[in-house]
């Protein structure tokens, strides 16, 4: 990563903090496997019965998955 480009992002921010901020933004920008799956398999026409059948097959906690993907 070019240090001149990083130091130019914010004159009041130390370079190591700017580098860490940029790395964190890159990590957060990557798609999670769930997002990739949903984008690949999303359909415009949705049948509520099919959705309920698929959701009934989930054995793990969906809340914990959502919380984990947010972090």
C-alpha positions as CSV (number, residue, x, y, z in Angstrom):
1,X,0.0,0.0,0.0
2,X,1.4,3.4,-0.9
3,X,2.2,5.4,2.2
4,X,1.7,8.7,0.4
5,X,-1.8,7.7,-0.5
6,X,-2.6,6.6,3.0
7,X,-1.2,9.7,4.7
8,X,-3.2,11.9,2.3
9,X,-6.5,10.4,3.5
10,X,-6.6,12.5,6.7
11,X,-3.8,14.8,7.8
12,X,-4.8,14.5,11.5
13,X,-4.7,10.7,11.6
14,X,-1.5,8.8,12.3
15,X,-0.4,6.6,9.4
16,X,-0.8,3.3,11.4
17,X,-4.4,4.2,12.3
18,X,-5.1,5.1,8.7
19,X,-3.6,1.8,7.5
20,X,-5.7,-0.1,10.1
21,X,-8.9,1.8,9.1
22,X,-8.3,1.0,5.4
23,X,-7.7,-2.7,6.2
24,X,-10.9,-2.9,8.2
25,X,-12.9,-1.3,5.4
26,X,-11.5,-3.9,3.0
27,X,-12.4,-6.7,5.3
28,X,-15.9,-5.4,5.9
29,X,-16.5,-4.9,2.1
30,X,-16.0,-8.6,1.4
31,X,-19.2,-10.6,1.0
32,X,-20.0,-13.2,3.5
33,X,-20.9,-16.7,2.2
34,X,-24.5,-16.1,3.1
35,X,-24.7,-12.9,1.0
36,X,-23.0,-14.7,-1.9
37,X,-25.5,-17.6,-1.7
38,X,-28.5,-15.3,-1.4
39,X,-27.4,-13.2,-4.4
40,X,-26.7,-16.3,-6.5
41,X,-30.0,-18.1,-5.6
42,X,-32.4,-15.2,-5.2
43,X,-35.6,-15.4,-7.2
44,X,-38.1,-12.6,-7.9
45,X,-41.1,-15.0,-7.5
46,X,-41.3,-16.3,-4.0
47,X,-43.8,-18.8,-2.7
48,X,-44.4,-18.4,1.1
49,X,-45.0,-22.2,1.5
50,X,-41.5,-22.9,0.0
51,X,-40.0,-20.3,2.3
52,X,-41.6,-21.9,5.4
53,X,-40.5,-25.4,4.4
54,X,-36.9,-24.2,3.9
55,X,-36.9,-22.2,7.2
56,X,-38.3,-25.3,9.1
57,X,-35.1,-27.2,8.1
58,X,-32.8,-24.8,9.8
59,X,-31.5,-26.4,13.0
60,X,-29.2,-23.7,14.3
61,X,-30.0,-20.3,15.8
62,X,-30.6,-17.8,13.1
63,X,-30.1,-14.9,15.6
64,X,-26.6,-16.1,16.5
65,X,-25.8,-16.3,12.8
66,X,-27.0,-12.7,12.2
67,X,-25.1,-11.4,15.2
68,X,-22.0,-13.2,14.1
69,X,-22.2,-11.9,10.5
70,X,-22.6,-8.3,11.8
71,X,-19.4,-8.5,13.9
